[in-house]
Amino acid sequence: MPSPYNYQFNEIAQSYVFTTDNGIEYKIAFILDYTFSSVSNIEIDDIYQVIIEKTTEIKEPLDRNVSATICEILSIFFENARNTILYICDDSDERADVRFRKFNIWYTESELMDTVTKVDNVIVSENVAGSAKIYSSLLYHNENANKETILDIYHSIEQILSEKP
């Protein structure tokens, strides 16, 4: 069974940091996101984007302890039942679909499934430059009092981004 790596919270960078047995460093940060409030004109607090960044350029071999560490950090984050995560996969290297699948595997193999619901969305956005796929997930605590509102807003974002220009 995989076990989490030791990690530290960096007060200056406001992020968690850990290093694998292969010397690869990861940073995990939770950044306040105001998209839901902007789209809905409703004050929605405690919505964050999670940034999972491998800061070392070395190719990482399969390491299940990485997922165990990330899931443990997410569990700490969700100790506050009001917290919600909007996870958007970076596609700057055209690997968003790979990140999306990997994040899904981490979630389904974790204990988060007992207390946190994950809703996935692949949005095709049309713009003047063409179309783009946006891979996203919404994660919220099952006891979040605002979950219905959050879900409604999440689905409205999909509708807005799916509209043709």
N, C-alpha and C positions, 0 to 999 in steps of 0.2 A: 504494500500500500504506500502511495507517495506521501512524503511528509514535507511540510512547508520549509522553505529556507528561512534563516534568520533575516529579519528586515528591520529597518529603522525608519522613523519618521523624521524627515529633514524639515526643521522649523522654518528655515530661510526659504527653501524652495516649495514648502507646503506640499511635499510629496513623500511617498514611501519609496525606499530604495532597497534593493537586494542584489546580491551577486550569486550566480550559480556556481556549481562545482567546476564548471568549464571556464570560469572567469568572465562570464557575460553578465553585464549589469542591466537591470531593469529599473524603470521609474514608473510609479503609478500616482497619478494626480486626479483630484476631483475638483472641477472648475464649475463655479456657478453658471447656469445657463438661463438666459432670459427669453428664449424663443417662445416658450409656452405663454408667458405673460404678454409678449408682444403680439402674438397671433390672436389671443383670446380677449385681450384688454381686461383680463382678470389677474389680480395679483396672486401669482403662484410661487410660493417659496419652496426651498429645498429641492430644486431640480438641478442636477449636476450633469456635466459631461465627464466621463471617465477617459483619461488618457493613459494608455498602456504603451510605454516606449522602451524598446530595446536600445540602449545607448551605446552598446559595443557593436562594432561592425562585423564581428566574427559570425559565421553561419552557426546557428544553434542546432546541435543534434536534438533529437526527441528527448525531452526531459519533463517527466510528469510532475516533478517537484515544482516546476514553474507554475503550472495550473493550480496546484495545491496552495501555493503561496498567494497567488492572485485571488483565489476563492476565499482564503482566510481574510485577506485585506477587505474584500467585498463584504464578508460577513460582519466585520467590525463596522464598516460604513452603514450597514443596514440595522445596526443596533438601535438607531433612531428610525422608527417606523415611518416617519414623515419623509425620509430621504427617497429620492427617485433618481434613476440614472437614465440618461439618453446617451446611448453608445452609437457613434457614427464611425464607420470604418474608413480610414484614410485610403484613398485610391491614387495617391500621387505616383506610386510605382505599379499601378494596375493590378494590385493584389488584394483589393477590398474583399472580394468573394472568399479568398483564402482566410483572411482575418475573421470574416463573418462566420465561416464554418468552424474555425478553431474556437472562437468565443462560445459558440453554441455547444461544442463538445465540453469545454470547461464547465459551463453551466449545468449541462445534463449529468455530468459525472460528479457534481458537487452536492453538498448538503443544502445549498441555497434553495433548491427546488422545494424544500419543505416550507419555507417562509417567504420566498420571493417569487413573484410571477414575472415571466419574460415574454414580451410580445415582439415578434420580429416583423420587419417591414422592408421590402425591397421596392424602392420608389424609382420609377423611370421619369426623369425630369426632362422636359423639352425646353430648349432655349435657342437663341439665334445661332449658337455654335453647333447645334445638333442635340443629341440626347445623351443623358448620363444616367447611370444606375447609382442610386444612393442606398447603401446597405446600412440599416439602422436597427437598433433594438431598444426597447423601453423596459426597464426593470423597476418594479416597485414592490414594497413590502405588502404582504397580504392584509395587514392591519392598517394600511394607510387610509385615513379617513377621506382623502381626496381622490382615491383611485378612479372613480367613475369620471370625474371631471378631467383628470389627467389623461385617461384613455380617449375621451371625446376630443380633447385638444390634439393628442398625438395623431389621431385619424384625420383631423381637419388639416394638419400639416401635410399629410400625404396628399389630400385633395388639392391643396394650394400648389404644391410642387409638381403635381401631375398635370395641371392645367397647361394647355398649349399657349404660347405667347401670342 
